């Protein structure tokens, strides 16, 4: 992911391309049952880590983790439900020299 900046009290949207691979599914997966109902459920987790600069004096390492579950209706070609949980954490504070 390229380096980027976001202004104070703002957010930065990024587009991410995802590859789906069914080879890693366990043998007891219920994907066949879901697909026979024309429904597909995907779960993922993403973590972003970076430095936040506070008033040009201090830098803080921050990370944010998002767990997301999406259910797609394949017949209607729509997202049925979407649940996202976001957690943030901070690390040690370091002064700029």
C-alpha positions as CSV (number, residue, x, y, z in Angstrom):
1,X,0.0,0.0,0.0
2,X,1.5,3.4,-0.9
3,X,2.5,5.9,1.7
4,X,-0.1,8.6,2.2
5,X,-1.2,11.5,4.5
6,X,-4.5,12.7,5.9
7,X,-5.2,16.1,7.3
8,X,-6.2,16.9,10.9
9,X,-9.7,15.5,11.7
10,X,-10.0,13.9,8.3
11,X,-10.1,10.5,6.8
12,X,-8.4,9.0,3.8
13,X,-10.2,6.5,1.6
14,X,-8.3,3.8,-0.1
15,X,-9.3,1.2,-2.7
16,X,-8.0,-2.3,-2.1
17,X,-8.2,-5.2,-4.6
18,X,-8.9,-8.6,-3.1
19,X,-8.3,-12.0,-4.6
20,X,-10.5,-14.9,-3.5
21,X,-9.1,-18.4,-3.4
22,X,-11.2,-21.4,-2.5
23,X,-8.2,-23.7,-2.3
24,X,-7.5,-22.8,1.4
25,X,-11.0,-23.7,2.5
26,X,-11.3,-26.6,5.0
27,X,-12.8,-29.8,3.8
28,X,-15.8,-29.4,6.2
29,X,-16.7,-25.9,4.7
30,X,-20.3,-25.1,4.2
31,X,-19.7,-23.1,1.0
32,X,-21.6,-25.5,-1.1
33,X,-24.8,-25.1,1.0
34,X,-24.4,-21.3,0.9
35,X,-24.0,-21.2,-2.8
36,X,-27.0,-23.5,-3.4
37,X,-29.0,-20.8,-1.5
38,X,-27.4,-18.1,-3.8
39,X,-25.7,-16.5,-0.8
40,X,-22.0,-16.0,-0.2
41,X,-20.6,-14.9,3.2
42,X,-17.1,-13.4,3.3
43,X,-15.1,-12.6,6.5
44,X,-11.9,-10.6,6.5
45,X,-9.5,-8.8,8.8
46,X,-7.2,-5.8,8.0
47,X,-4.7,-3.9,10.1
48,X,-3.2,-0.5,9.2
49,X,-0.2,0.7,11.1
50,X,1.5,4.1,10.9
51,X,2.7,7.2,12.7
52,X,0.6,10.1,13.7
53,X,2.3,13.5,14.2
54,X,0.8,15.7,16.9
55,X,1.3,19.4,16.6
56,X,4.7,18.9,14.8
57,X,6.2,18.0,18.2
58,X,5.4,14.3,18.9
59,X,5.0,11.2,16.9
60,X,2.8,8.3,18.0
61,X,2.6,4.9,16.5
62,X,-1.0,3.9,15.9
63,X,-2.7,0.9,14.5
64,X,-6.2,0.2,13.6
65,X,-7.8,-3.3,13.0
66,X,-11.0,-3.9,11.2
67,X,-12.9,-7.2,11.3
68,X,-15.6,-7.3,8.6
69,X,-18.3,-9.8,7.6
70,X,-20.3,-9.3,4.4
71,X,-23.1,-11.5,3.1
72,X,-23.8,-11.2,-0.7
73,X,-27.1,-12.1,-2.4
74,X,-25.8,-13.6,-5.6
75,X,-29.2,-13.6,-7.4
76,X,-29.9,-9.9,-6.7
77,X,-26.1,-9.0,-7.0
78,X,-26.3,-7.0,-3.8
79,X,-24.8,-6.9,-0.4
80,X,-27.3,-8.3,2.1
81,X,-25.6,-7.5,5.4
82,X,-22.4,-5.9,6.4
83,X,-20.9,-5.9,9.9
84,X,-17.6,-4.1,10.6
85,X,-15.9,-3.8,14.0
86,X,-13.0,-1.4,14.3
87,X,-10.4,-1.4,17.1
88,X,-7.5,1.1,17.5
89,X,-4.4,1.0,19.6
90,X,-1.5,3.3,20.3
91,X,2.1,2.5,21.0
92,X,4.8,4.5,22.8
93,X,5.0,8.2,22.3
94,X,8.3,9.6,20.9
95,X,9.4,13.3,20.7
96,X,10.7,14.6,17.4
97,X,14.3,15.7,17.5
